Amino acid sequence: MLNNPKKLFIITAVVIVLVAVFFILERTKISPEVFLEASTDKMFYESGEEVVLSVSWTNSGSVDTCVSDMDAGSIRFISFTRDGEQVETRSAPSYFITSFIEMLEVSLKTVVPGESMDIVMVSRVDPGLGRQALRTTTLEDGRGIGMFYDVETPGDYNLELIYEYPGPPLAGCPSIFQGATNIVRATFTVN
Amino acid sequence: MCDNIKDNKKYVFRGALKVLLFVATFFLWSPQADARVTVDGNPRFRDEVNECLGIYRNTPGIIRDVIRELENSNNEHKIVEGNGWHNTPNNRDSAFDGTGTGTVTEVSSDRLETLKESIGALKDKDFCTALLHEMWHAVDADRGGWSNEKIDDVWVDEIEATIFQNFLHAIRGVSPRTIYGGEDISRHLILTDAEREDLEEEVEEEVSIMVVVINGKYYPVEQFTRCCGTLDACACDGYHLHSMHRGPVFSLDGSSITDPDPQGCGFGKIEDVEVKKIEVRVSVLDNYQELVQ
């Protein structure tokens, strides 16, 4: 059969068409998409003043998506500098009202396309650093680890953050956004 | 299987022992003027926290003892309003290595109600119970007793905190908590009858005494005498307190002070001196009596 050039041509053409259709379907496959935004309430703060960072993640895709309704675990600072240098940080484990993994699990909420989850992160005095600090929490070996970032020392601050859900799936959430969002930048000055 | 049972017994014993050891530490308790538990939040939040601590501060038992230990610690323990519902040490290493550290506890009654809708194991937790669960972590950090050990995928520290929480459940007449983080931990929460009786006996051995409060320390009143205002030889224009035998007076923690003004108003005029009734453990009183004999 393969000796017949006409038939060989038709088979090759069919295979090429099938492969092309497969790649087109893959590219157009519907997947959840989330877009992150962040800003501080002021451009300038006095040293010791609370820094307020508003963060929102929006379902920018075309299907219902589950995202976390808390910043703990999901918001990560990938860069946090003052005058170009890494700010002082400290870390410490936390015990939560239930396991941190369960806290993450129940934090998942469904957002419809175009809907946002809005969170306000407010610095407070961290006795460990002895200064105003913004806090994030990461999941490590089933434990929530708090990371504190100094935002009291005067200088020009530049931070970059992402949203990424690190917890387990939840039965009621078939479509969880588990990748990393876009990187967003916020800047402010402490005098 | 046998090894697992041994391990479980070891942890249950360790948890119970830690709770019992805590009772022993109460014997070293001495009240100070500066409260080391601070509350930061709006007035409603502060009232909620203070009401909770107020209820159990004077209720004999381990919960009172934990509150008092925190209030008399050298480390500051802050309770702040926030949605986190967590307890975090001020110094990571000191929480684990026996040195001890202060903590920050972030709690919110509104957030608790939201969490209760999703987490069945929290259904019997009111704000005060949940707060005091975190206070166990605070006192554990204060002693530097945090652990990195897990059993059945649950941190041993959380099993201890749940044992502590269940004392509160018993007082409130609600079922003990047996689930943590979705895991059944019921078999790790069991105290033997003997351990429970020991604990209850320790907790109940108390007597009421009257004390004079000086610089936050408690001095039994029997060591003082009231002098007669203008009729005595002292240069003092009112009733006042002197040492009964003109020697030092001893506080319940064993420290002593001498009469600061033996020719004048002594330890102060009656209206300026705080005298109150307190509950004190028999062994603390025994130690004091040995000291003054």
Contacts between the chains, C-beta under 8 A, distances in Angstrom:
chain1	res1	chain2	res2	distance
A	70	B	83	7.0
A	72	B	84	6.3
A	90	B	92	7.5
A	91	B	92	6.6
A	92	B	88	5.3
A	92	B	89	5.3
A	92	B	90	7.6
A	92	B	91	7.4
A	92	B	92	4.3
A	92	B	95	7.4
A	93	B	88	7.5
A	93	B	89	7.7
A	93	B	92	7.0
A	93	B	95	7.9
A	93	B	146	7.8
A	94	B	84	7.6
A	94	B	86	4.0
A	94	B	87	6.4
A	94	B	88	4.3
A	95	B	86	6.2
A	95	B	87	5.1
A	95	B	134	7.3
A	95	B	137	4.6
A	95	B	155	7.3
A	95	B	157	6.5
A	95	B	158	6.5
A	95	B	161	7.1
A	96	B	84	7.6
A	96	B	85	5.8
A	96	B	86	4.6
A	97	B	85	4.0
A	97	B	86	7.3
A	97	B	112	7.4
A	97	B	115	6.5
A	97	B	122	6.9
A	97	B	125	7.8
A	97	B	130	5.8
A	97	B	133	7.2
A	97	B	134	7.5
A	98	B	115	7.6
A	98	B	119	5.7
A	98	B	121	6.6
A	98	B	122	6.8
A	98	B	180	6.7
A	98	B	181	5.4
A	98	B	182	7.9
A	99	B	154	7.3
A	99	B	158	7.5
A	99	B	180	6.8
A	99	B	181	2.7
A	99	B	182	7.1
A	99	B	183	7.9
A	101	B	181	6.5
A	102	B	119	6.5
A	102	B	181	4.9
A	102	B	182	5.5
A	103	B	85	7.7
A	103	B	115	8.0
A	106	B	115	6.9
A	106	B	118	3.8
A	106	B	119	5.9
A	124	B	80	6.8
A	124	B	82	8.0
A	126	B	90	7.9
A	126	B	104	7.5
A	127	B	76	6.7
A	127	B	78	6.9
A	127	B	90	4.3
A	127	B	102	6.0
A	127	B	104	6.5
A	128	B	89	7.8
A	128	B	90	4.5
A	128	B	91	6.1
A	137	B	84	7.9
A	142	B	150	7.8
A	142	B	153	7.2
A	142	B	155	8.0
A	143	B	155	7.3
A	144	B	86	6.7
A	146	B	86	7.7
A	146	B	88	5.1
